[in-house]
């Protein structure tokens, strides 16, 4: 009887199954029902904050990604970017999440983009063989002001940190750590 009641109340089942297909996953035990409850809470009941507590292995990350896909598709069907922001306490957790969802065949995909803090990217323009500098010491603004276009062309145009930062506003799902996200929000607009 419970399964029949749940199935009859599955208002967003088609969108949920479409999101699973898009992300390349198959729903597991009661995930579709949980996602439907979350989507109904957001869209139909006006709830703005939901906390999902579930045991390890239930697929909380997948549930979160599918919820974000469904909500974004319904609320912003013509917009690719900014479906979700996944913030973690550590880069290793962000990397685990990215490994779960990132398109390994296409490193330039903007579906799931991970951006780490500046100190995780080497700055080739400022590094020497004996001292490695990171993106935290980035001086591209200074290079531009002083007209060092050769330096910019040789080093900054291929900078991995610069490339990843440029993808942040193009990503559908941005994955990063708390500190980078909040510092980035303070100094830039998406």
C-alpha positions in Angstrom: 0.0 0.0 0.0 2.8 2.4 0.9 4.5 1.9 -2.5 1.2 2.6 -4.3 0.7 5.8 -2.4 4.2 6.9 -3.0 4.0 6.2 -6.7 0.7 8.1 -7.0 2.4 11.2 -5.4 5.4 11.1 -7.7 4.8 14.5 -9.3 8.3 14.9 -10.7 9.2 11.3 -11.5 9.7 11.9 -15.2 12.1 14.8 -14.6 14.0 12.9 -12.0 14.5 9.9 -14.2 15.6 12.2 -17.0 18.2 13.8 -14.7 19.5 10.3 -13.7 19.9 9.5 -17.4 21.7 12.8 -18.1 24.1 12.2 -15.2 24.8 8.6 -16.2 23.4 6.9 -13.1 20.6 4.5 -12.3 18.4 5.2 -9.3 18.7 3.0 -6.2 16.5 2.1 -3.3 14.0 4.9 -2.7 16.2 7.6 -4.1 13.6 8.7 -6.6 11.0 9.0 -3.8 13.4 11.0 -1.7 14.3 13.3 -4.6 10.6 13.8 -5.4 9.9 14.8 -1.8 12.8 17.3 -1.9 11.7 18.8 -5.2 8.1 19.1 -4.0 9.3 20.8 -0.8 11.3 23.4 -2.9 8.9 24.0 -5.7 5.4 23.4 -4.3 5.8 24.1 -0.6 8.2 27.0 -0.7 10.7 25.4 1.6 14.2 26.9 1.0 16.4 24.9 3.2 16.5 21.1 3.4 18.9 18.9 5.2 19.4 15.3 4.0 20.7 12.9 6.6 21.2 9.3 5.5 23.6 6.5 6.1 26.9 6.1 4.2 26.3 4.5 0.9 22.8 5.7 0.3 23.9 8.0 -2.5 23.5 11.4 -0.9 25.8 13.0 -3.5 23.8 11.5 -6.3 20.6 12.6 -4.7 22.0 16.1 -4.4 23.2 16.2 -8.0 19.9 14.9 -9.3 17.9 17.3 -7.2 20.0 20.2 -8.6 19.5 19.0 -12.1 15.7 18.7 -11.7 15.3 22.0 -10.0 17.5 23.8 -12.5 15.8 22.2 -15.4 12.4 23.3 -14.1 13.3 26.8 -12.9 15.9 27.7 -15.5 15.5 25.5 -18.5 17.3 27.8 -20.9 20.4 28.3 -18.7 23.3 25.9 -18.6 25.3 27.3 -15.7 24.9 27.6 -11.9 22.6 24.6 -11.2 24.5 23.9 -8.0 27.5 24.7 -5.9 29.0 21.9 -3.9 31.2 23.2 -1.1 33.5 20.9 0.9 35.7 21.4 3.8 38.7 19.9 2.1 40.0 19.7 -1.5 40.3 15.9 -1.2 36.5 15.7 -0.7 35.9 18.1 -3.6 38.1 15.8 -5.7 36.2 12.7 -4.7 32.9 14.4 -5.7 34.4 15.5 -9.0 35.7 12.1 -9.7 32.2 10.7 -9.2 30.6 13.0 -11.7 33.2 14.6 -14.0 33.3 13.5 -17.6 36.7 11.7 -17.8 36.5 11.6 -21.6 36.2 15.4 -21.8 38.4 17.4 -19.4 36.9 20.6 -20.9 33.3 19.7 -20.0 31.5 22.4 -18.0 29.0 20.0 -16.4 31.0 19.4 -13.2 33.9 21.8 -12.7 36.2 21.6 -9.7 38.2 24.7 -8.8 40.7 24.5 -5.9 42.3 27.4 -4.2 45.1 29.4 -5.8 47.8 27.7 -3.9 47.0 24.5 -5.7 48.2 25.8 -9.0 51.8 26.6 -10.0 52.5 30.0 -11.5 55.0 29.3 -14.3 55.6 33.0 -14.7 56.9 33.5 -11.2 58.4 30.1 -10.4 62.1 29.4 -10.6 63.8 26.0 -10.6 64.6 26.4 -6.9 61.3 28.1 -5.7 57.9 27.3 -6.9 55.3 30.0 -6.7 51.5 29.4 -6.8 48.5 31.2 -8.1 48.4 33.1 -4.8 51.3 35.1 -6.0 49.7 35.8 -9.4 50.8 39.1 -10.8 48.9 39.2 -14.1 47.4 42.5 -13.1 50.8 44.0 -12.6 52.1 42.4 -15.8 49.2 44.0 -17.7 49.8 47.4 -16.1 53.4 47.4 -16.9 52.9 46.2 -20.5 54.7 42.8 -20.1 52.6 41.3 -22.9 55.3 38.7 -23.8 55.3 37.4 -20.2 51.5 37.2 -20.3 51.5 35.4 -23.7 54.2 32.9 -22.7 52.9 32.1 -19.2 49.5 33.5 -18.3 47.5 32.5 -21.3 48.1 28.8 -20.5 47.7 29.2 -16.8 45.6 26.3 -15.3 44.3 28.4 -12.4 43.2 31.2 -14.8 41.5 28.6 -17.0 39.7 27.0 -14.1 38.5 30.3 -12.7 37.1 31.2 -16.1 35.1 28.0 -16.0 33.5 28.8 -12.7 30.8 30.9 -14.2 30.2 28.5 -17.1 29.9 25.4 -15.0 26.6 23.7 -14.4 27.8 22.3 -11.1 30.7 24.0 -9.4 32.7 21.9 -6.9 35.1 23.7 -4.6 36.1 24.2 -1.0 34.4 26.7 1.3 37.2 29.1 1.6 37.8 29.5 -2.1 34.1 29.9 -2.8 33.6 32.6 -0.2 36.7 34.5 -1.1 35.8 34.3 -4.7 32.2 35.6 -4.0 33.7 38.6 -2.1 35.8 39.7 -5.1 34.0 38.7 -8.2 30.5 38.5 -9.6 29.2 35.5 -11.4 
